[in-house]
């Protein structure tokens, strides 16, 4: 299991000041009107950056994520190249305007950590051995953040890699489950993530039934942890269906254009 993610004291204080009395009402409805096991509205699109080899745009609730993929190309600097496989260079970055309080454009410690986490979640899906001595560059830009950006980044990055035509064992899709007001929920938004009792992000390859990322922040019993993982995987499967439809729609549109 990956190390727990850390929240700064300043973030916690800001959220506590705005904390609502209840995250879930008596009818089991969350602050944004969703049920406990309901995902936020999702929009996916590929081929949105003409100059990139592959690209994707994802909206999940208020999250807005743009990903560009370049490569495989010659690795620079050359000393990072590996003789037997490609290297993935992943950069996760939150735009200064992505959150309420302006964020410094310089990479934060969290950005560096999530870049590593996302890279390791994507690596098992890619046939890296096909492209020795090369680099595949993945740039993830968070344009607007509302909780669960690492999961949204993984889902969008996987789409962009597929759009670039890079051979993959399966698409990687990510979703988080957690706990708020004593109840297990899926796809946490920002307030639930920061004020809730637990957060369990999961990245998953549905065709291979393989987990590529598992993290946990907070406290859960063993039964709650197992149920949370199950809820997150169910969410992943729903997003996976949307990923496939998004890729299919692009090539159906290309085929129709050629026929005309």
C-alpha positions as CSV (number, residue, x, y, z in Angstrom):
1,X,0.0,0.0,0.0
2,X,1.3,3.5,-0.8
3,X,2.1,6.0,1.9
4,X,-0.8,8.1,3.2
5,X,-1.2,11.5,1.6
6,X,-0.7,14.5,3.9
7,X,-2.8,17.6,4.3
8,X,-1.3,20.9,5.4
9,X,-2.5,22.5,8.6
10,X,-3.5,25.6,6.7
11,X,-5.7,23.6,4.3
12,X,-7.4,21.9,7.3
13,X,-8.0,25.2,9.1
14,X,-9.5,26.7,5.9
15,X,-11.9,23.8,5.5
16,X,-12.9,23.6,9.2
17,X,-13.9,27.3,9.0
18,X,-16.3,26.4,6.1
19,X,-17.3,23.0,7.4
20,X,-21.1,22.3,7.0
21,X,-23.0,20.8,9.9
22,X,-23.7,17.6,8.0
23,X,-22.0,16.1,5.0
24,X,-24.9,13.6,4.6
25,X,-28.5,14.3,5.5
26,X,-31.0,11.9,7.1
27,X,-32.1,10.6,3.7
28,X,-28.6,9.7,2.7
29,X,-28.1,12.6,0.3
30,X,-24.8,14.3,0.1
31,X,-24.1,18.1,-0.1
32,X,-24.2,18.0,-3.9
33,X,-27.4,16.0,-4.1
34,X,-25.7,12.6,-4.9
35,X,-26.5,9.3,-3.3
36,X,-23.7,7.5,-1.3
37,X,-22.7,5.3,-4.3
38,X,-23.2,7.8,-7.0
39,X,-20.4,9.3,-9.2
40,X,-20.3,13.0,-10.1
41,X,-21.3,13.9,-13.7
42,X,-18.4,12.9,-16.1
43,X,-17.4,14.3,-19.5
44,X,-14.5,12.9,-21.5
45,X,-13.0,13.9,-24.8
46,X,-9.8,12.9,-26.7
47,X,-7.7,14.6,-29.4
48,X,-8.2,18.0,-27.9
49,X,-4.5,19.2,-28.4
50,X,-3.5,19.1,-32.1
51,X,0.2,19.5,-31.4
52,X,0.4,16.5,-29.0
53,X,0.8,12.9,-30.0
54,X,-2.2,12.1,-27.8
55,X,-4.5,14.2,-25.6
56,X,-7.6,14.0,-23.4
57,X,-9.8,16.4,-21.5
58,X,-11.9,15.2,-18.5
59,X,-14.6,16.9,-16.4
60,X,-15.7,15.1,-13.3
61,X,-18.0,17.3,-11.2
62,X,-16.1,20.6,-10.9
63,X,-12.7,19.0,-11.7
64,X,-11.3,19.9,-15.1
65,X,-8.2,18.1,-16.3
66,X,-6.2,18.4,-19.5
67,X,-3.6,15.9,-20.5
68,X,-1.0,15.9,-23.3
69,X,1.2,12.9,-24.3
70,X,4.4,13.1,-26.4
71,X,6.4,10.1,-27.6
72,X,7.8,7.6,-27.6
73,X,10.8,9.8,-28.5
74,X,14.5,9.8,-27.8
75,X,15.1,10.2,-24.1
76,X,16.7,13.5,-22.9
77,X,19.0,13.8,-21.1
78,X,20.4,10.6,-22.5
79,X,21.5,9.2,-19.1
80,X,17.9,8.6,-18.1
81,X,17.4,6.1,-21.0
82,X,17.0,2.4,-20.1
83,X,18.4,-0.3,-22.4
84,X,15.4,-2.7,-22.1
85,X,12.3,-0.4,-21.9
86,X,10.9,3.1,-22.3
87,X,10.9,5.6,-19.4
88,X,7.7,7.4,-18.5
89,X,8.2,11.1,-17.6
90,X,5.0,12.3,-15.8
91,X,4.3,15.8,-14.6
92,X,1.2,16.5,-12.5
93,X,0.6,20.3,-12.1
94,X,-2.2,22.4,-10.6
95,X,-2.8,25.7,-12.4
96,X,-2.5,28.8,-10.1
97,X,-6.2,29.5,-10.8
98,X,-7.4,25.9,-10.1
99,X,-8.3,26.5,-6.5
100,X,-10.0,29.3,-4.5
101,X,-6.8,30.7,-3.0
102,X,-4.2,31.3,-5.7
103,X,-1.6,28.5,-5.9
104,X,2.1,29.1,-6.6
105,X,2.9,28.0,-10.2
106,X,6.1,26.4,-9.0
107,X,5.9,22.6,-8.4
108,X,4.9,21.9,-4.8
109,X,6.0,18.8,-2.8
110,X,2.5,17.4,-3.4
111,X,2.8,17.9,-7.2
112,X,6.1,16.0,-7.2
113,X,4.6,13.2,-5.1
114,X,1.5,12.8,-7.2
115,X,3.6,12.9,-10.4
116,X,5.4,9.8,-9.1
117,X,2.2,8.1,-7.9
118,X,0.4,8.6,-11.2
119,X,3.5,7.4,-13.2
120,X,3.6,4.2,-11.1
121,X,-0.1,3.7,-11.6
122,X,0.2,3.9,-15.4
123,X,3.4,1.9,-15.9
124,X,1.9,-1.6,-15.5
125,X,-0.6,-0.9,-18.4
126,X,2.0,0.1,-21.0
127,X,4.2,-2.3,-23.1
128,X,7.3,-0.3,-22.2
129,X,9.6,-3.1,-23.5
130,X,8.5,-2.2,-27.1
131,X,10.4,1.1,-27.0
132,X,13.8,0.7,-25.3
133,X,16.0,3.8,-24.9
134,X,13.0,6.2,-25.3
135,X,10.8,8.4,-23.2
136,X,7.0,8.8,-23.1
137,X,6.1,12.2,-21.6
138,X,2.8,12.7,-19.9
139,X,1.7,16.2,-18.9
140,X,-1.3,16.5,-16.6
141,X,-2.7,20.0,-16.0
142,X,-5.4,20.5,-13.4
143,X,-7.4,23.5,-14.6
144,X,-10.0,23.4,-11.9
145,X,-9.8,21.3,-8.7
146,X,-12.6,19.9,-6.5
147,X,-11.2,16.8,-4.8
148,X,-10.1,13.5,-6.4
149,X,-7.7,15.2,-8.9
150,X,-5.2,12.3,-8.8
151,X,-7.9,9.9,-9.8
152,X,-9.2,12.2,-12.5
153,X,-5.5,12.7,-13.7
154,X,-4.9,8.9,-14.0
155,X,-8.2,8.4,-15.9
156,X,-7.5,11.2,-18.3
157,X,-3.8,10.3,-18.8
158,X,-4.8,6.7,-19.7
159,X,-7.1,8.0,-22.4
160,X,-4.4,10.3,-23.7
161,X,-1.9,7.4,-23.9
162,X,-4.5,5.4,-25.9
163,X,-5.2,8.4,-28.1
164,X,-1.4,8.6,-28.8
165,X,-1.5,5.0,-30.1
166,X,0.8,3.6,-27.5
167,X,0.3,-0.2,-27.0
168,X,-1.4,-0.9,-23.7
169,X,-2.5,-4.0,-21.9
170,X,-5.6,-2.2,-20.7
171,X,-6.9,1.2,-19.9
172,X,-6.2,2.4,-16.3
173,X,-9.1,4.0,-14.6
174,X,-9.2,5.5,-11.1
175,X,-11.9,6.3,-8.5
176,X,-11.8,7.0,-4.8
177,X,-14.1,5.8,-2.0
178,X,-14.1,7.1,1.6
179,X,-16.1,7.8,4.7
180,X,-18.1,10.8,5.8
181,X,-20.5,11.2,8.8
182,X,-19.9,7.5,9.5
183,X,-21.0,6.3,6.1
184,X,-19.0,5.0,3.1
185,X,-19.2,7.1,0.0
186,X,-17.7,7.0,-3.5
187,X,-16.0,9.7,-5.7
188,X,-15.4,12.3,-2.9
189,X,-15.6,16.0,-3.7
190,X,-13.2,18.5,-2.0
191,X,-15.2,19.1,1.2
192,X,-15.8,15.4,1.7
193,X,-12.1,14.7,1.1
194,X,-10.8,17.2,3.6
195,X,-13.4,17.0,6.3
196,X,-14.4,13.4,6.0
197,X,-13.0,10.5,8.0
198,X,-11.2,8.6,5.3
199,X,-10.2,8.5,1.6
200,X,-9.2,5.5,-0.4
201,X,-8.0,6.2,-4.0
202,X,-7.9,3.1,-6.3
203,X,-6.5,2.8,-9.8
204,X,-7.7,-0.3,-11.7
205,X,-7.3,-2.2,-14.9
206,X,-10.8,-3.9,-15.3
207,X,-9.9,-6.4,-18.1
208,X,-7.0,-7.7,-16.1
209,X,-8.7,-7.3,-12.7
210,X,-5.5,-5.7,-11.5
211,X,-5.1,-2.8,-9.0
212,X,-2.2,-0.4,-10.0
213,X,-2.7,2.1,-7.2
214,X,-4.0,1.8,-3.6
215,X,-3.7,4.5,-1.1
216,X,-5.5,5.3,2.2
217,X,-5.8,8.4,4.3
218,X,-7.8,8.2,7.6
219,X,-9.2,5.4,9.7
220,X,-11.4,2.5,8.6
221,X,-12.1,-0.9,10.1
222,X,-11.1,-4.0,8.0
223,X,-14.7,-4.5,6.9
224,X,-15.1,-0.8,5.9
225,X,-11.8,-0.9,4.1
226,X,-12.8,-4.0,2.0
227,X,-16.2,-2.4,1.2
228,X,-14.6,0.9,0.3
229,X,-12.3,-0.8,-2.2
230,X,-15.3,-2.7,-3.7
231,X,-17.2,0.6,-4.0
232,X,-14.1,2.3,-5.7
233,X,-13.8,-0.6,-8.1
234,X,-17.5,-0.4,-9.0
235,X,-16.9,3.3,-9.7
236,X,-13.9,2.5,-11.8
237,X,-15.9,0.1,-14.0
238,X,-18.5,2.8,-14.7
239,X,-15.7,5.2,-15.7
240,X,-14.1,2.5,-17.8
241,X,-17.2,2.1,-19.9
242,X,-17.1,5.9,-20.6
243,X,-13.4,5.7,-21.5
244,X,-14.1,3.1,-24.1
245,X,-17.1,5.0,-25.5
246,X,-15.0,8.2,-25.8
247,X,-12.3,6.4,-27.7
248,X,-14.8,4.6,-30.0
249,X,-16.7,7.9,-30.7
250,X,-13.5,9.5,-32.0
251,X,-12.8,6.7,-34.5
252,X,-16.4,6.4,-35.6
253,X,-16.3,10.2,-36.4
254,X,-13.1,9.7,-38.4
255,X,-14.6,6.8,-40.3
256,X,-17.7,8.7,-41.1
257,X,-15.6,11.7,-42.3
258,X,-13.6,9.4,-44.6
259,X,-16.8,7.9,-46.1
260,X,-18.1,11.4,-46.9
